[in-house]
Amino acid sequence: MLGAAWCVAVKKNWPPLGQLLQRTLLREQCAHSCLVLHSDNGAPMKAQTMREKAYELSVTTSYNRPRVSNDNPFAELLFRTCKYRPEWPSAGFKSLDDERHCVLKFSRWYNYEHKHSKLRLVTPEQRHTGQDRAILAQRKTVMEAAKARHSVRWGKRQVRNCTPVGPTTLNPAKEQVKQEQKQAA
């Protein structure tokens, strides 16, 4: 979920970044849960103080490989979604407060209104809180009833996949990838 943690600042500052990580883990109740924090190779994320804070919180740090532009496709997709929103200013921001307001507005839209296609058209918040299961079950019931009422219109097509999306990993283990490929075949 995008809104779990974000910060707009004038300059890169390591202690507040560690504090942001700690506050987020406590709020999401996932401190000391064997998490992996994946980031680019930027100085703030690789700073000793940040790495120490991550270690203190039992968070493993992971970094993009050099010269691999799509090492984190989720972040790339998020940036593209943000960039092409009509509200995003093409000429830049007038002030730091203006930028913070715009990011807050985008975060709220993305988490609470944007029905994500890869999440079976539920919002990230609905998936994050587990509401997606009930929503998708209700959706499946409605679609199956519509198909039963208008079978000619549907033909042999199946109703949309309403199975909740399972956990997502950035760099799954090779065995997991092989299992998923076998299941898809």
C-alpha positions as CSV (number, residue, x, y, z in Angstrom):
1,M,0.0,0.0,0.0
2,L,1.4,3.4,-1.0
3,G,0.3,5.3,2.1
4,A,2.2,3.0,4.5
5,A,5.1,5.4,4.4
6,W,6.1,8.4,2.3
7,C,7.9,11.6,3.0
8,V,8.6,14.8,1.0
9,A,11.7,16.7,2.3
10,V,14.0,19.5,1.1
11,K,17.1,17.4,1.5
12,K,17.9,13.7,2.1
13,N,18.3,13.2,5.8
14,W,19.1,9.8,7.3
15,P,17.7,9.9,10.9
16,P,14.2,11.0,9.9
17,L,14.2,8.2,7.3
18,G,14.9,5.6,10.0
19,Q,12.3,7.2,12.2
20,L,9.8,7.0,9.3
21,L,10.6,3.3,8.9
22,Q,10.2,2.6,12.6
23,R,6.8,4.6,12.8
24,T,5.5,2.7,9.8
25,L,6.4,-0.7,11.1
26,L,4.8,0.0,14.5
27,R,1.7,1.5,13.0
28,E,1.3,-1.5,10.6
29,Q,2.1,-3.9,13.5
30,C,4.8,-5.7,11.5
31,A,8.0,-4.8,13.4
32,H,10.3,-7.7,13.8
33,S,8.4,-9.7,11.1
34,C,11.3,-10.7,8.8
35,L,10.5,-8.0,6.2
36,V,12.6,-7.0,3.3
37,L,13.0,-3.3,2.4
38,H,13.9,-3.0,-1.3
39,S,15.2,0.3,-2.6
40,D,17.4,1.9,-5.2
41,N,21.1,2.4,-4.6
42,G,20.6,5.9,-3.3
43,A,22.8,7.3,-0.5
44,P,20.0,7.7,2.1
45,M,18.9,4.1,1.9
46,K,22.5,2.8,2.0
47,A,23.7,5.1,4.8
48,Q,25.1,3.3,7.9
49,T,22.4,4.9,10.2
50,M,19.6,3.6,8.0
51,R,21.1,0.2,7.8
52,E,21.6,0.1,11.6
53,K,17.9,1.1,12.1
54,A,16.8,-1.6,9.7
55,Y,18.9,-4.1,11.5
56,E,17.5,-3.0,14.9
57,L,14.0,-3.5,13.5
58,S,14.8,-6.9,12.0
59,V,14.4,-5.6,8.4
60,T,16.6,-7.0,5.7
61,T,17.7,-4.4,3.2
62,S,17.8,-5.1,-0.5
63,Y,19.0,-2.9,-3.3
64,N,18.5,-2.6,-7.1
65,R,21.2,-4.1,-9.2
66,P,23.4,-1.5,-10.9
67,R,22.2,-0.5,-14.3
68,V,19.0,-2.5,-14.1
69,S,16.2,0.0,-14.6
70,N,13.3,-2.4,-13.9
71,D,14.6,-4.1,-10.8
72,N,11.6,-2.9,-8.9
73,P,8.6,-3.0,-11.3
74,F,6.2,-2.1,-8.5
75,A,7.9,1.2,-7.9
76,E,8.2,1.9,-11.6
77,L,4.5,1.3,-12.1
78,L,3.7,3.5,-9.2
79,F,5.8,6.4,-10.6
80,R,4.2,6.0,-14.0
81,T,0.7,6.0,-12.5
82,C,1.6,9.1,-10.5
83,K,3.2,10.9,-13.4
84,Y,0.2,10.5,-15.7
85,R,-2.5,11.5,-13.3
86,P,-4.3,14.7,-14.6
87,E,-3.7,16.4,-11.2
88,W,0.1,16.0,-11.3
89,P,1.6,19.3,-12.3
90,S,3.6,19.0,-15.5
91,A,5.6,22.2,-14.8
92,G,6.7,21.1,-11.3
93,F,5.6,22.3,-7.9
94,K,5.3,25.9,-6.6
95,S,6.4,25.1,-3.1
96,L,7.3,22.3,-0.7
97,D,3.8,22.5,0.8
98,D,2.3,22.3,-2.6
99,E,4.3,19.2,-3.3
100,R,3.3,17.6,0.0
101,H,-0.3,18.3,-0.6
102,C,-0.2,16.8,-4.1
103,V,1.6,13.6,-2.9
104,L,-1.0,13.3,0.0
105,K,-3.9,13.7,-2.5
106,F,-2.3,11.1,-4.9
107,S,-1.7,8.7,-2.0
108,R,-5.3,8.9,-0.8
109,W,-6.6,8.4,-4.4
110,Y,-4.3,5.5,-5.0
111,N,-5.1,3.7,-1.8
112,Y,-8.8,4.4,-1.3
113,E,-10.2,5.0,-4.8
114,H,-8.0,3.4,-7.5
115,K,-9.3,0.0,-8.4
116,H,-6.1,-1.8,-9.3
117,S,-6.4,-4.3,-12.2
118,K,-3.7,-6.6,-10.7
119,L,-5.7,-6.7,-7.5
120,R,-8.9,-7.9,-9.4
121,L,-10.3,-4.3,-9.3
122,V,-10.2,-3.7,-5.6
123,T,-8.3,-0.8,-4.0
124,P,-5.0,-1.4,-2.3
125,E,-6.7,-0.5,1.0
126,Q,-9.3,-3.1,0.5
127,R,-6.7,-5.7,-0.1
128,H,-4.5,-4.5,2.8
129,T,-7.3,-4.8,5.3
130,G,-8.7,-8.1,3.9
131,Q,-12.0,-6.6,2.6
132,D,-11.2,-7.8,-0.9
133,R,-12.3,-11.4,-0.1
134,A,-15.9,-10.3,0.7
135,I,-16.0,-7.8,-2.2
136,L,-14.7,-10.4,-4.7
137,A,-17.1,-13.1,-3.4
138,Q,-20.1,-10.7,-3.8
139,R,-18.8,-9.7,-7.3
140,K,-18.6,-13.3,-8.3
141,T,-22.2,-14.0,-7.1
142,V,-23.5,-11.0,-9.0
143,M,-21.7,-12.0,-12.2
144,E,-22.8,-15.7,-12.0
145,A,-26.4,-14.5,-11.5
146,A,-26.1,-12.2,-14.5
147,K,-24.7,-15.0,-16.6
148,A,-27.5,-17.3,-15.6
149,R,-30.1,-14.7,-16.5
150,H,-28.5,-13.8,-19.8
151,S,-26.7,-17.0,-20.9
152,V,-27.0,-16.1,-24.6
153,R,-25.1,-12.9,-24.0
154,W,-22.3,-14.7,-22.2
155,G,-21.9,-17.6,-24.5
156,K,-19.1,-20.0,-23.4
157,R,-17.2,-17.3,-21.6
158,Q,-16.5,-17.7,-17.9
159,V,-17.1,-15.0,-15.3
160,R,-14.2,-12.8,-14.4
161,N,-11.6,-14.3,-12.0
162,C,-12.7,-13.3,-8.5
163,T,-10.1,-15.2,-6.6
164,P,-8.3,-12.9,-4.1
165,V,-4.7,-12.1,-5.1
166,G,-2.2,-13.9,-2.9
167,P,1.0,-12.5,-1.4
168,T,3.4,-10.8,-3.9
169,T,7.1,-11.0,-3.7
170,L,9.6,-8.8,-5.5
171,N,12.2,-11.4,-6.1
172,P,10.7,-14.8,-5.5
173,A,12.9,-17.8,-4.9
174,K,13.6,-19.9,-7.9
175,E,11.6,-22.9,-6.6
176,Q,8.5,-20.7,-6.1
177,V,8.8,-19.4,-9.6
178,K,9.0,-22.9,-11.0
179,Q,5.9,-24.0,-8.9
180,E,3.9,-21.0,-10.2
181,Q,4.9,-21.8,-13.8
182,K,3.9,-25.4,-13.4
183,Q,0.5,-24.4,-12.0
184,A,-0.1,-22.0,-14.9
185,A,0.7,-24.7,-17.5
